[in-house]
Amino acid sequence: MDKKGFSSMTNILDKYELDETKQKRISREWQDYAYRLAVALDDTKHTAIYMRLVKSLPRELVEKAKSFVMDAGARSKGKMFMWKLKQLKEEEKSKGEM
């Protein structure tokens, strides 16, 4: 601490451990969300697909599909997520046609 009772920024940041597993090219909120989604679904190999989906689809649909998969406790979370997302998109489409 210096004379005024404040710590330097370096000392403060040294207390925190940075998450090295996080991708380094994330600069937008939706990219971070897509990456966290891929991690939650245990499917980081297909992060680019989740990035495209999150960027182009309403967040509400993505959240509903994610919630369904997390509650179901599936072995293949990525596949179930894609299936549920397709189903939700079809429901939205049919509502719009009425």
N, C-alpha and C positions, 0 to 999 in steps of 0.2 A: 504494500500500500504506500502511496505517496503521502505528501504532507496533508492533503485535504481529506484523506480517508477513502480515496477512490483507488480501485485496482486498475491496472493497465488492461487493455482489451486482450492482449496476448495471454495474460494470466487467467482471465475469465474463460477464454476459449480453450485453454489447455485442460480445463476441468472436464470438458465434454469430449466424449469419444465419438468420432465421426463414423457414420455408417458407410463402410467401404463397399458394401454389396450393392448399393444403389448406383444406378447407371449415371454416368457423368455428363451426358448430353441432354439432360432434362432441363428445359428452361421455361416451360409453360405449365400451368396448373393441370390441364387435361393430360399432359404427358406424365406427370407425377401420379395422377389418379389411375391412368392406364397401367403404369408400372406396378402400383400397389395392388391393382386388380389382378394382374398376372401372378404376383407373389401369393395373394390370397387363394388363387385357384391352383397353385402349385404348377404353373405353366409358363415360366419365364422364357422358355424356348420360343414361345409364340407372342412375345410382347408386342411386336409390330402389328399383329392382327388386332390386339386390344387397343392399340393406339388409334388405328383407323376407325374402329367401332366407337370408341369414346368421342372421337372428334366429330363423327358424322351422325350419331344417334342421340336422341334426348337422354339426358342423364337418368331420368326417371325409369326408363326401360332397362337400362344397364343395371341400375340399383335393384330393381325388382328381380331380374335374372340372378344377380349375385346373391341376393337374400335367399332366393329359392334354393340355390345350390348349397349355400352354407348351412341352411336348415336341414337339407336332405342328407348331408354327410356322404356324398358320393365318392367313389374311388377315383373316377375320371371326372374331376370337377370341370375341366375345360370343355369336354364334350357335352356334359350336361348343361353348362352355361350357354353354349352355342345353340343347343336344342331349345332351351327355354327362351332364349332371346328371339329365335325365329318364331316361336309360338306367340310371344308377346307382340312382335311386329305384325303378324297376321291378324291378331285380335284388334290391334289399332287400325289396321287397314280396313277390316270389316266394319268397324264402328264408323269410319269415315264415309263408307259407301251407303250407309243407311239414310 
